[in-house]
């Protein structure tokens, strides 16, 4: 079972109103500098929101939505502080997220 943590908001907010590209590029560069594998993904309209456990978050969002998903809980908590107007949470999955999602 894989444990995932996420920060989610409307697609417009994350992709147009916040410097998300810069944030993720800096994180990617940092990971490269310490030889760490990328453990986060940007997912548009994430299917995990269809889970009954996350219905309360789905109701708060404007569609379409976008999420940054990671194995790293601290990274997601840092994103919440950095970006501010995002919901955070977690879920478990039997399958690993694929990069092409």
N, C-alpha and C positions, 0 to 999 in steps of 0.2 A: 504494500500500500504506500502510495506517495502522499506526502503532506505538502500542500500548496498554500501560499499566502498571497493575497492580492490587494491591490488598490484599484478602485474602479470609479469612473465618472462618465458623464456623457462624452461621446466621441468628440463633439465640437469643443468642449472645454479642454480635454486633454491634448487634442491634436492642434488646436488653433489658438487657444488662449494661454496656454502654458508652454514654457520652453522644453517640452518633453524630449524632443530630438537631442537637444544639448545635454540634458540630464542623462539620457541613456547612452549617448556617445561617450560622455565622461566616465560613466560606470564601466562601459566596455573597455575603454582605454586603461582604466585602473586594473581591471581583471587581467588584461593582457600583460601589464607591467609586473604582476605578481604570479603570472602563469596559472591563473584560475580559470576553469571552464565557465562559460556563460551559463548562469542558472536563473535567467529571467526571460520572459517573453512578453511581447505586446500582442494582445488578442482583441480583435474587433468582434463585437456582439457575442461575448463568450457564452457558450452553451451551459457552463456550470451554473449560471444564474437560474436555470430551469429547475434546480434542486429545490424541493420544499423547504429545506433548511435555510435557503438564501432568498426566499420569497420576499422577506422584509426589505432586503436591499434592492431587489429588482423593482419593487413598488416605488422606491425613492428616486429612481433614475429616469432621465429622459432618454428615449431611444433615438438613435442607436447609441450604444455604449462602447467603451473601450476599457481594457484592464491591463495592468502590468501584473504578471503572475510570476512568483519566484518560490524557490525552496527556502529562501533566506528571510525569516521573519523580521530581523532587524532592518534589512533593506526596505521592506514594505513600511515599517514604522517610520523610517527616515523619510520615505516618500510622502507619507501623511503629513509630517512636519514641514517638508519642503514645499509641497504643492498646496496643502491645506484642505481644499474643498473636494476631497475624495472620501469614499467609504472604504473601509478596510475590513478584511475578514479572512477566513480560511476554509478549506475543504480538503477532502481526501479523494483519491482516485486510484483505481487499480492500474490505470494506464498512465504512462508518462506523456506529457505534452510534447507534441512534435513541433519543430521549428517552423514548419510551413503553415501553421494555423493562423 
